[in-house]
């Protein structure tokens, strides 16, 4: 008795015919089984190509390696499946690289701003030291009744101005350093989220591969069983 049953496509014997063991008695239609088998094979190829892309992304590879067992230069459908995944790999990789490079460029620019501000602080600090020294000289003269109090006040005002500028520069530096830390954190987050997505998709693809493999085995066996043969010699 046939496991699945089905539509008889060709009946090769009649009642009373003598047959030998292994002779073909009838052929069932395999249209539905072959159609399902083709779908299962397509799903297998799609997910194997996807798995190859995801493994390359997981490893941070520069290019995607196509497994030998799914390469078929003579099959346009297979080549199309592979081309889609290769194109997706390139696009996703470039998108991630562009995002990370943009964050790096911002970090470089902010570090250059910090260097510039630190240089200005250094220059101002030297000016403050010089002005304080000059102010002290004027203060001594003023105590002796020889100096100009107006000049002393001007020197002290300049010192306060430069100190105020330096305080502002240090605040800007602190803000820039905070932003640099934020950018570095964003880089980590971008890479972690990318790898998390890759990991989830990879697990799904591998589950689909396993399911497709089971279906291919089952449906291939079903297609083979569409040819019904005599189990023993005898009369129909």
ZISUL-V79983 format. One record per residue. N is the residue number from 1. PHI is phi in whole degrees, -180 to 180 (999 if undefined). NEAR is the number of other C-alpha atoms within 12 Angstrom. Layout:
BEGIN
{{N/PHI/NEAR} {N/PHI/NEAR}}
END
This chain:
BEGIN
{{1/999/11} {2/-74/20} {3/-66/14} {4/-97/20} {5/71/19} {6/148/23} {7/-87/18} {8/-76/18} {9/-92/17} {10/-152/18} {11/-107/18} {12/-104/21} {13/-134/20} {14/-127/13} {15/-57/12} {16/96/9} {17/-68/15} {18/-92/18} {19/-133/21} {20/-101/17} {21/-57/16} {22/97/15} {23/-66/22} {24/-76/24} {25/-95/30} {26/-158/24} {27/-124/26} {28/-87/29} {29/-67/24} {30/-109/27} {31/-58/19} {32/-66/19} {33/-64/28} {34/-66/24} {35/-63/18} {36/-66/22} {37/-65/27} {38/-64/24} {39/-63/19} {40/-63/27} {41/-66/30} {42/-63/27} {43/-62/30} {44/-63/31} {45/-64/38} {46/-60/32} {47/-75/35} {48/-68/37} {49/-66/39} {50/-64/38} {51/-60/37} {52/-61/36} {53/-64/39} {54/-66/38} {55/-65/32} {56/-64/29} {57/-66/35} {58/-64/29} {59/-86/19} {60/70/22} {61/-71/17} {62/-82/19} {63/-144/24} {64/-93/29} {65/-102/26} {66/-86/29} {67/-60/19} {68/-61/13} {69/-73/14} {70/-116/26} {71/-75/23} {72/-154/17} {73/-64/16} {74/-92/10} {75/-110/14} {76/-59/12} {77/-65/20} {78/-64/26} {79/-63/20} {80/-67/20} {81/-60/29} {82/-65/33} {83/-62/23} {84/-62/21} {85/-69/32} {86/-66/28} {87/-64/19} {88/-65/23} {89/-60/32} {90/-62/24} {91/-65/18} {92/-68/28} {93/-65/30} {94/-65/20} {95/-63/17} {96/-65/25} {97/-61/22} {98/-61/17} {99/-63/23} {100/-68/24} {101/-66/19} {102/-62/19} {103/-66/26} {104/-65/24} {105/-62/19} {106/-63/24} {107/-62/26} {108/-62/20} {109/-63/19} {110/-68/26} {111/-66/25} {112/-64/18} {113/-63/23} {114/-62/26} {115/-59/20} {116/-64/19} {117/-67/25} {118/-65/25} {119/-66/18} {120/-66/23} {121/-62/26} {122/-62/20} {123/-63/18} {124/-63/26} {125/-62/25} {126/-65/18} {127/-64/25} {128/-60/27} {129/-60/21} {130/-66/19} {131/-65/28} {132/-65/26} {133/-64/18} {134/-66/23} {135/-64/28} {136/-63/22} {137/-63/21} {138/-66/25} {139/-65/24} {140/-64/17} {141/-65/17} {142/-64/18} {143/-62/14} {144/-87/12} {145/79/11} {146/-109/14} {147/-91/19} {148/-103/19} {149/-63/21} {150/-65/14} {151/-66/21} {152/-62/26} {153/-63/21} {154/-64/18} {155/-64/27} {156/-66/26} {157/-64/18} {158/-65/24} {159/-60/26} {160/-62/21} {161/-63/19} {162/-67/27} {163/-65/26} {164/-64/18} {165/-61/24} {166/-63/26} {167/-62/20} {168/-67/18} {169/-62/26} {170/-65/24} {171/-65/18} {172/-65/23} {173/-63/26} {174/-61/20} {175/-67/18} {176/-66/27} {177/-65/24} {178/-64/18} {179/-68/23} {180/-62/26} {181/-61/20} {182/-64/19} {183/-64/27} {184/-64/24} {185/-66/18} {186/-62/23} {187/-60/26} {188/-63/20} {189/-63/18} {190/-58/22} {191/-70/25} {192/-65/16} {193/-65/16} {194/-62/27} {195/-68/24} {196/-64/18} {197/-62/19} {198/-61/28} {199/-60/22} {200/-66/18} {201/-67/23} {202/-66/26} {203/-62/21} {204/-66/19} {205/-63/27} {206/-68/26} {207/-67/20} {208/-66/26} {209/-63/27} {210/-61/22} {211/-66/20} {212/-65/28} {213/-62/25} {214/-63/19} {215/-66/26} {216/-63/27} {217/-62/21} {218/-65/22} {219/-72/27} {220/-63/24} {221/-65/19} {222/-65/28} {223/-64/30} {224/-64/22} {225/-81/25} {226/-76/32} {227/-97/27} {228/-97/30} {229/-115/25} {230/-73/24} {231/-71/17} {232/-143/15} {233/-74/16} {234/165/16} {235/-114/17} {236/-71/21}}
END
